[in-house]
Amino acid sequence: MGLNRIYPAGYIFTDPKFKYYGIESVGGYHPAKFGHYTNLMKNSNNLLSIPIMQMLNVKYIISPVEINHSMLSFERSTTFNSVNGNINVFIYSLYNSAPRAWFVKDVISEDNNIYNYLTANAFNPLKIAVIKDIESKRYQVGKVINTKWNIHEVVVEYESADSGILILSEIFYPKRWKAYIDNKEVKTFKANGVLRAVNVEAGKNKVVFKYDNSLFEILLKISNLFVVLISLYIFKPYLMGLLKNFR
């Protein structure tokens, strides 16, 4: 399927089998979601909006019923082994789906109307982004050359004639996901309520998004220390006995 996601429609929206098959679904598979993502779902009828699907890198819609929409193209029908058993589903491709990373031309500063912007049929996430902490402005549109993705690091190679706004279709989580250009940390902005954005300078370069697992490493070291101390306490009588035998 490539570097894209699916939108499961109706009662299969949160079906965990998609994760089992290695398919990225905007429905997720775990009830604990980020607050801003939950807010987006609440204000868009479970992401049921073409612009929102586009910005979330949705390329395919999987539906248990047939759909007729000008932005969708029927691909095929097949059997899906869901948690409720085998069901017949219809697969549609979404027109003009956003890639995993892209540049936008216009920025609208985030305000209380954010969900009205995002769910409007005229909203085009490939050209416009609603971004927090950035003033409304028109930018130079750069070019994404390549995107490398894994669960702990995303590398976006780009080229731009002037400064621009790069959008990454991944959840905004600045406490753990950091952005770097030339090995220097740069600010990550919240785009379209849930995504990441970076202000890049002119030139040919790359943005590296890395997951900061330093807290996990600290906790792991503390945990290992506790295991060692507990083991010493448990085996202390045995060790003392061995020392006495060597005297």
Summary of the structure (lengths in Angstrom):
residues: 247
radius of gyration: 23.5
end to end distance: 69.2
largest distance: 88.1
contacts: 709
relative contact order: 0.12
helix: 23%
strand: 37%
